[in-house]
Amino acid sequence: MFTGIIEELGEIVRVTPTAGDSALIGVRGPLVTSDARHGDSIAVNGVCLTVVEVADGVFTADVMGETLRRSALGALSVGDPVNLERAAALGSRLGGHLVQGHVDGVGAVLSREPAEQWETVRFRLPAALSRYVVEKGSITIDGVSLTVAEVGADEFAVGLIPTTLKLTTLGAKSVGDPVNLEVDVLAKYVERLLGDRLTGTDGTGVAPITGGVA
């Protein structure tokens, strides 16, 4: 589990195709590798990856073909910057929101509107995800926890402060660039629970027991 607060701007140092359509990637990140061990989880642009090896500030991770197809990681090349975050420690402050590192879909930058103290950026929103995104709700974009400023049927906007623009990849994204999107997991659970209640089942096809024992 992550919080969407980026710890470090890393860099892709190698991409090695492996069996099938998978790949082994190497990511430079001195901070996130300072205490990393084999089997640890590190989010790369919002995608939870498992550390295979660590050496000289670089960690390697296997990326399945499914992950490459369903996220924007497949578009990364050597030299590209990436947002990095280690898994949250139990008892640590939750600075953003609960982020699983499981990408729900890929969006794209639609426009950028600079202002004096911040920048409004609009993103394309896949139709299947629109019902989970609400104004003033949380969304994760390339691993960054952000608050939705506006939302439409097929797009949404967020406001980026100078710190986010400087310390994450979002500051350098151009119109058309793909981004990983993860909606708030709480919205998906609420939808499932309400759906089961409205259909009169508990998700197993069995009607729930009503009433109780006095």
HULINSUL-V834390 format. One record per residue. N is the residue number from 1. RES is the residue in three letters. SS is DSSP state (A for helix, B for strand, O for the rest). NEAR is the number of other ideal C-beta (glycine too) atoms within 10 Angstrom. D_FIRST is the distance of its C-alpha to the first C-alpha in Angstrom with 2 decimals. Layout:
n	res	ss	near	d_first
N	RES	SS	NEAR	D_FIRST
N	RES	SS	NEAR	D_FIRST
//
This chain:
n	res	ss	near	d_first
1	MET	O	15	0.00
2	PHE	B	25	3.81
3	THR	O	20	7.09
4	GLY	O	26	9.53
5	ILE	O	16	11.81
6	ILE	O	26	13.31
7	GLU	O	18	14.42
8	GLU	B	20	17.00
9	LEU	B	17	19.07
10	GLY	B	26	19.48
11	GLU	B	16	22.00
12	ILE	B	19	22.45
13	VAL	B	17	25.15
14	ARG	B	13	25.73
15	VAL	B	16	25.16
16	THR	B	10	26.79
17	PRO	B	9	27.35
18	THR	O	12	27.06
19	ALA	O	6	28.34
20	GLY	O	8	28.36
21	ASP	O	13	26.48
22	SER	O	15	23.53
23	ALA	B	20	23.18
24	LEU	B	15	22.23
25	ILE	B	22	21.16
26	GLY	B	18	21.57
27	VAL	B	25	19.80
28	ARG	B	19	21.28
29	GLY	O	25	19.08
30	PRO	O	11	20.79
31	LEU	O	14	18.30
32	VAL	O	23	15.07
33	THR	O	23	17.34
34	SER	O	11	19.04
35	ASP	O	9	17.12
36	ALA	O	18	15.52
37	ARG	O	9	16.69
38	HIS	O	10	17.11
39	GLY	O	8	14.16
40	ASP	O	17	11.47
41	SER	B	17	8.73
42	ILE	B	26	9.64
43	ALA	B	29	9.29
44	VAL	B	27	12.95
45	ASN	O	29	14.08
46	GLY	O	30	10.85
47	VAL	B	24	10.91
48	CYS	B	21	8.56
49	LEU	B	23	11.43
50	THR	B	13	12.46
51	VAL	B	20	14.86
52	VAL	B	14	18.33
53	GLU	B	12	20.49
54	VAL	B	19	20.66
55	ALA	B	9	24.02
56	ASP	O	7	25.50
57	GLY	O	16	22.45
58	VAL	B	17	21.57
59	PHE	B	27	18.93
60	THR	B	17	19.48
61	ALA	B	22	17.32
62	ASP	B	14	18.57
63	VAL	B	22	18.11
64	MET	O	14	19.44
65	GLY	A	14	22.06
66	GLU	A	10	20.10
67	THR	A	19	17.38
68	LEU	A	18	20.27
69	ARG	A	11	22.00
70	ARG	A	17	19.30
71	SER	O	26	17.91
72	ALA	A	20	19.82
73	LEU	A	25	19.08
74	GLY	A	16	22.39
75	ALA	A	11	24.26
76	LEU	O	20	23.26
77	SER	O	7	26.09
78	VAL	O	11	26.84
79	GLY	O	8	26.92
80	ASP	O	15	24.46
81	PRO	B	16	22.10
82	VAL	B	25	18.33
83	ASN	B	25	15.51
84	LEU	B	25	13.30
85	GLU	B	27	10.22
86	ARG	B	20	8.96
87	ALA	O	15	5.60
88	ALA	O	19	5.95
89	ALA	O	8	8.65
90	LEU	O	6	9.65
91	GLY	O	5	12.36
92	SER	O	9	11.69
93	ARG	O	9	12.75
94	LEU	O	13	10.76
95	GLY	O	10	12.85
96	GLY	O	20	11.74
97	HIS	O	19	9.97
98	LEU	O	16	6.88
99	VAL	B	26	5.86
100	GLN	O	14	4.91
101	GLY	O	21	6.99
102	HIS	O	15	9.69
103	VAL	O	22	12.81
104	ASP	O	22	15.17
105	GLY	B	17	18.17
106	VAL	B	18	20.02
107	GLY	B	24	21.97
108	ALA	B	18	24.48
109	VAL	B	18	25.93
110	LEU	B	16	28.99
111	SER	B	11	30.37
112	ARG	B	15	30.04
113	GLU	B	11	32.01
114	PRO	B	10	32.36
115	ALA	O	9	33.33
116	GLU	O	5	34.47
117	GLN	O	7	31.24
118	TRP	B	16	28.56
119	GLU	B	18	28.31
120	THR	B	15	27.72
121	VAL	B	26	26.17
122	ARG	B	20	26.45
123	PHE	B	22	24.51
124	ARG	B	17	25.51
125	LEU	O	24	23.55
126	PRO	O	13	23.73
127	ALA	A	9	25.69
128	ALA	A	10	23.30
129	LEU	A	19	20.62
130	SER	A	16	23.12
131	ARG	A	11	23.01
132	TYR	A	20	19.38
133	VAL	O	19	20.13
134	VAL	O	15	22.10
135	GLU	O	11	23.78
136	LYS	O	9	21.96
137	GLY	O	17	18.73
138	SER	B	21	15.45
139	ILE	B	28	14.75
140	THR	B	29	12.86
141	ILE	B	27	15.52
142	ASP	O	28	14.99
143	GLY	O	30	11.62
144	VAL	B	25	13.44
145	SER	B	24	12.83
146	LEU	B	23	16.38
147	THR	B	13	18.73
148	VAL	B	19	21.00
149	ALA	B	15	24.60
150	GLU	B	13	26.47
151	VAL	B	18	25.92
152	GLY	O	11	28.43
153	ALA	O	8	28.75
154	ASP	O	13	27.73
155	GLU	B	17	26.48
156	PHE	B	27	24.65
157	ALA	B	17	24.88
158	VAL	B	21	22.87
159	GLY	B	17	24.35
160	LEU	B	22	23.37
161	ILE	B	10	24.46
162	PRO	A	11	26.06
163	THR	A	10	23.14
164	THR	A	20	20.85
165	LEU	A	16	23.84
166	LYS	A	12	24.47
167	LEU	A	15	21.16
168	THR	O	24	19.39
169	THR	A	20	20.82
170	LEU	A	25	21.49
171	GLY	A	17	24.60
172	ALA	A	11	26.26
173	LYS	O	20	25.48
174	SER	O	7	28.77
175	VAL	O	11	29.84
176	GLY	O	9	29.01
177	ASP	O	16	26.08
178	PRO	B	19	23.20
179	VAL	B	25	19.67
180	ASN	B	26	16.42
181	LEU	B	26	15.57
182	GLU	B	28	12.65
183	VAL	B	22	13.94
184	ASP	O	21	12.57
185	VAL	A	18	11.30
186	LEU	A	13	13.48
187	ALA	A	17	16.44
188	LYS	A	14	16.14
189	TYR	A	10	16.07
190	VAL	A	12	18.98
191	GLU	A	12	20.86
192	ARG	A	11	20.66
193	LEU	A	12	21.81
194	LEU	A	10	24.55
195	GLY	A	11	25.64
196	ASP	A	14	26.18
197	ARG	A	11	28.06
198	LEU	A	8	30.27
199	THR	A	11	31.14
200	GLY	O	9	31.89
201	THR	O	13	29.58
202	ASP	O	13	26.44
203	GLY	O	11	25.07
204	THR	O	8	27.15
205	GLY	O	7	30.43
206	VAL	O	9	31.69
207	ALA	O	10	32.86
208	PRO	O	11	31.31
209	ILE	O	7	33.64
210	THR	O	5	35.04
211	GLY	O	5	36.86
212	GLY	O	5	36.76
213	VAL	O	3	38.97
214	ALA	O	3	41.04
//
